[in-house]
Amino acid sequence: MDAVEIYVSGVVQGVGFRYYTSKIAKELGIKGFVKNLPDGRVYIYAVGEKNALEKFISYVRQGPPLAVVRDVEIRSAELKEFERFEVRR
């Protein structure tokens, strides 16, 4: 299992990005969480198998139909245990 922190910028708040991310994560078996940041970005902490994370990141780069993803920053993260993927405020 690998863990990553993902910072997504662009038009990514108020367009269903967190719920889109949650749906894709659940389909791919990714655990962790997604939340909006005060600076307008979206933060994602994701844990999963390497191949699943790669697919997940490709969906994050695309975003839901109303989103405009301008940048995706990915960092390796410390592995933490999560039972599911959740949307946080």
GROMACS elastic network, one bead per residue, 0.5 to 0.9 nm:
[ bonds ]
;  ai    aj funct       b0    kb
    1    47     6  0.66583   500
    1    48     6  0.51870   500
    1    50     6  0.68379   500
    1    79     6  0.79765   500
    2    46     6  0.82557   500
    2    47     6  0.56606   500
    2    48     6  0.55876   500
    2    49     6  0.60634   500
    2    50     6  0.62032   500
    2    53     6  0.79862   500
    2    76     6  0.81147   500
    2    77     6  0.80542   500
    2    78     6  0.85738   500
    2    79     6  0.67619   500
    3    32     6  0.89691   500
    3    45     6  0.72753   500
    3    46     6  0.56014   500
    3    48     6  0.66409   500
    3    49     6  0.87178   500
    3    50     6  0.88391   500
    3    53     6  0.84592   500
    3    75     6  0.87304   500
    3    76     6  0.62117   500
    3    77     6  0.51568   500
    3    78     6  0.63792   500
    3    79     6  0.53506   500
    3    80     6  0.77199   500
    4    44     6  0.80121   500
    4    45     6  0.59050   500
    4    46     6  0.54377   500
    4    47     6  0.66647   500
    4    48     6  0.89720   500
    4    53     6  0.83984   500
    4    74     6  0.65878   500
    4    75     6  0.55545   500
    4    78     6  0.78256   500
    4    79     6  0.83312   500
    5    43     6  0.72047   500
    5    44     6  0.56983   500
    5    46     6  0.65221   500
    5    73     6  0.80998   500
    5    74     6  0.57667   500
    5    75     6  0.51437   500
    5    76     6  0.63001   500
    5    77     6  0.59017   500
    6    42     6  0.80181   500
    6    43     6  0.57437   500
    6    45     6  0.64326   500
    6    46     6  0.79020   500
    6    57     6  0.84271   500
    6    60     6  0.89516   500
    6    72     6  0.67198   500
    6    73     6  0.56032   500
    6    75     6  0.64761   500
    6    76     6  0.88977   500
    7    41     6  0.65676   500
    7    42     6  0.57926   500
    7    44     6  0.65155   500
    7    71     6  0.79996   500
    7    72     6  0.56850   500
    7    73     6  0.50370   500
    7    74     6  0.65620   500
    7    75     6  0.85995   500
    8    12     6  0.73073   500
    8    41     6  0.54685   500
    8    42     6  0.50989   500
    8    43     6  0.65100   500
    8    44     6  0.81637   500
    8    60     6  0.79625   500
    8    61     6  0.80153   500
    8    69     6  0.69087   500
    8    70     6  0.76553   500
    8    71     6  0.58323   500
    8    73     6  0.65138   500
    8    74     6  0.88125   500
    9    12     6  0.64342   500
    9    40     6  0.70556   500
    9    42     6  0.66493   500
    9    68     6  0.84019   500
    9    69     6  0.60252   500
    9    70     6  0.56624   500
    9    71     6  0.52031   500
    9    72     6  0.65267   500
    9    73     6  0.85648   500
   10    13     6  0.84262   500
   10    40     6  0.77871   500
   10    41     6  0.70338   500
   10    67     6  0.76288   500
   10    68     6  0.55522   500
   10    71     6  0.67434   500
   11    14     6  0.81181   500
   11    15     6  0.76248   500
   11    40     6  0.80131   500
   11    41     6  0.82667   500
   11    66     6  0.81022   500
   11    67     6  0.52923   500
   11    69     6  0.62700   500
   11    70     6  0.77696   500
   12    15     6  0.61575   500
   12    16     6  0.78479   500
   12    17     6  0.58691   500
   12    18     6  0.84763   500
   12    36     6  0.86067   500
   12    40     6  0.73710   500
   12    41     6  0.66012   500
   12    42     6  0.66377   500
   12    63     6  0.79729   500
   12    64     6  0.88293   500
   12    66     6  0.83693   500
   12    67     6  0.53211   500
   12    68     6  0.65366   500
   12    69     6  0.66863   500
   13    16     6  0.71324   500
   13    17     6  0.65368   500
   13    18     6  0.80746   500
   13    36     6  0.68660   500
   13    37     6  0.89767   500
   13    40     6  0.65556   500
   13    41     6  0.72186   500
   13    42     6  0.71885   500
   13    67     6  0.79606   500
   14    17     6  0.74256   500
   14    66     6  0.89842   500
   14    67     6  0.86926   500
   15    18     6  0.84415   500
   15    64     6  0.74302   500
   15    65     6  0.81545   500
   15    66     6  0.55536   500
   15    67     6  0.58433   500
   16    19     6  0.54648   500
   16    20     6  0.60861   500
   16    21     6  0.85823   500
   16    64     6  0.68958   500
   16    65     6  0.89025   500
   16    66     6  0.78471   500
   16    67     6  0.79859   500
   17    20     6  0.50767   500
   17    21     6  0.60372   500
   17    22     6  0.85513   500
   17    42     6  0.81286   500
   17    60     6  0.86558   500
   17    63     6  0.64728   500
   17    64     6  0.60546   500
   17    66     6  0.85710   500
   17    67     6  0.70196   500
   18    21     6  0.50739   500
   18    22     6  0.61457   500
   18    23     6  0.87046   500
   18    33     6  0.89989   500
   18    34     6  0.60109   500
   18    35     6  0.66983   500
   18    36     6  0.77701   500
   18    42     6  0.77644   500
   18    44     6  0.88723   500
   18    87     6  0.63046   500
   18    88     6  0.84011   500
   19    23     6  0.61776   500
   19    24     6  0.86793   500
   19    34     6  0.86770   500
   19    87     6  0.69830   500
   20    23     6  0.52237   500
   20    24     6  0.63536   500
   20    25     6  0.86109   500
   20    60     6  0.87239   500
   20    63     6  0.73489   500
   20    64     6  0.61810   500
   21    24     6  0.52868   500
   21    25     6  0.60429   500
   21    26     6  0.86353   500
   21    34     6  0.73931   500
   21    44     6  0.86314   500
   21    56     6  0.83234   500
   21    59     6  0.79665   500
   21    60     6  0.67882   500
   21    63     6  0.78023   500
   21    64     6  0.84446   500
   21    87     6  0.86559   500
   22    25     6  0.50736   500
   22    26     6  0.61875   500
   22    27     6  0.86539   500
   22    30     6  0.88908   500
   22    33     6  0.77789   500
   22    34     6  0.74019   500
   22    85     6  0.63328   500
   22    86     6  0.65382   500
   22    87     6  0.66675   500
   23    26     6  0.53318   500
   23    27     6  0.63427   500
   23    28     6  0.88315   500
   23    85     6  0.88891   500
   24    27     6  0.50838   500
   24    28     6  0.62521   500
   24    29     6  0.85866   500
   24    30     6  0.82686   500
   24    56     6  0.68341   500
   24    59     6  0.75351   500
   24    60     6  0.87848   500
   25    28     6  0.51994   500
   25    29     6  0.59612   500
   25    31     6  0.68360   500
   25    32     6  0.86122   500
   25    46     6  0.82878   500
   25    52     6  0.88125   500
   25    53     6  0.88118   500
   25    56     6  0.66405   500
   25    85     6  0.66662   500
   26    29     6  0.51361   500
   26    30     6  0.59767   500
   26    31     6  0.74995   500
   26    84     6  0.77750   500
   26    85     6  0.66418   500
   27    30     6  0.77688   500
   28    48     6  0.84840   500
   28    52     6  0.58739   500
   28    53     6  0.81194   500
   28    55     6  0.80126   500
   28    56     6  0.71721   500
   29    47     6  0.88248   500
   29    48     6  0.68377   500
   29    49     6  0.84356   500
   29    52     6  0.73620   500
   29    84     6  0.84151   500
   29    85     6  0.86015   500
   30    46     6  0.62696   500
   30    47     6  0.56491   500
   30    49     6  0.79032   500
   30    52     6  0.71733   500
   30    53     6  0.72058   500
   30    56     6  0.79699   500
   30    84     6  0.75463   500
   30    85     6  0.66346   500
   31    45     6  0.81702   500
   31    46     6  0.57077   500
   31    47     6  0.51491   500
   31    48     6  0.65548   500
   31    81     6  0.83286   500
   31    82     6  0.58399   500
   31    83     6  0.66564   500
   31    86     6  0.78582   500
   32    44     6  0.75816   500
   32    45     6  0.53190   500
   32    47     6  0.59915   500
   32    48     6  0.89361   500
   32    80     6  0.84275   500
   32    81     6  0.80961   500
   32    82     6  0.57278   500
   32    83     6  0.79007   500
   32    84     6  0.62970   500
   32    86     6  0.64399   500
   32    87     6  0.89350   500
   33    43     6  0.83119   500
   33    44     6  0.58140   500
   33    45     6  0.54177   500
   33    46     6  0.66505   500
   33    82     6  0.87312   500
   33    84     6  0.81821   500
   33    85     6  0.51637   500
   33    87     6  0.56982   500
   33    88     6  0.66965   500
   34    42     6  0.70850   500
   34    43     6  0.56689   500
   34    45     6  0.64614   500
   34    46     6  0.83624   500
   34    85     6  0.79307   500
   34    86     6  0.65496   500
   34    87     6  0.51632   500
   34    88     6  0.59327   500
   34    89     6  0.83855   500
   35    41     6  0.88504   500
   35    42     6  0.58190   500
   35    43     6  0.53952   500
   35    44     6  0.65825   500
   35    86     6  0.88457   500
   35    87     6  0.61765   500
   35    89     6  0.55503   500
   36    39     6  0.84537   500
   36    40     6  0.69439   500
   36    41     6  0.61981   500
   36    43     6  0.61723   500
   36    44     6  0.88609   500
   36    88     6  0.77103   500
   36    89     6  0.64413   500
   37    40     6  0.56835   500
   37    41     6  0.53178   500
   37    42     6  0.56359   500
   37    43     6  0.65532   500
   37    89     6  0.87616   500
   38    41     6  0.73220   500
   38    42     6  0.89656   500
   39    42     6  0.87794   500
   45    77     6  0.81184   500
   46    53     6  0.76059   500
   46    56     6  0.89990   500
   46    77     6  0.88196   500
   46    85     6  0.80770   500
   47    50     6  0.89487   500
   47    53     6  0.74902   500
   47    79     6  0.72022   500
   47    80     6  0.77078   500
   47    81     6  0.81812   500
   47    82     6  0.80070   500
   48    51     6  0.82553   500
   48    52     6  0.62950   500
   48    53     6  0.58813   500
   49    52     6  0.53068   500
   49    53     6  0.61426   500
   49    54     6  0.87026   500
   50    53     6  0.51263   500
   50    54     6  0.62322   500
   50    55     6  0.88037   500
   51    54     6  0.51176   500
   51    55     6  0.63907   500
   51    56     6  0.85880   500
   52    55     6  0.51949   500
   52    56     6  0.60557   500
   52    57     6  0.86144   500
   53    57     6  0.60389   500
   53    58     6  0.85792   500
   54    57     6  0.51892   500
   54    58     6  0.63619   500
   54    59     6  0.88909   500
   55    58     6  0.51371   500
   55    59     6  0.65021   500
   55    60     6  0.87644   500
   56    59     6  0.52173   500
   56    60     6  0.62589   500
   56    61     6  0.87534   500
   57    61     6  0.61387   500
   57    62     6  0.86934   500
   57    72     6  0.87761   500
   57    74     6  0.88104   500
   58    61     6  0.51686   500
   58    62     6  0.65891   500
   58    63     6  0.88723   500
   59    62     6  0.51413   500
   59    63     6  0.60915   500
   59    64     6  0.85895   500
   60    63     6  0.50888   500
   60    64     6  0.84224   500
   60    69     6  0.83725   500
   60    72     6  0.80689   500
   61    69     6  0.63904   500
   61    70     6  0.85028   500
   61    71     6  0.78578   500
   61    72     6  0.65340   500
   62    65     6  0.84267   500
   62    67     6  0.81676   500
   62    68     6  0.81123   500
   62    69     6  0.67102   500
   63    66     6  0.79904   500
   63    67     6  0.57867   500
   63    68     6  0.73183   500
   63    69     6  0.66349   500
   64    67     6  0.55077   500
   64    68     6  0.84636   500
   65    68     6  0.82246   500
   69    72     6  0.75182   500
   77    80     6  0.86799   500
   82    85     6  0.73933   500
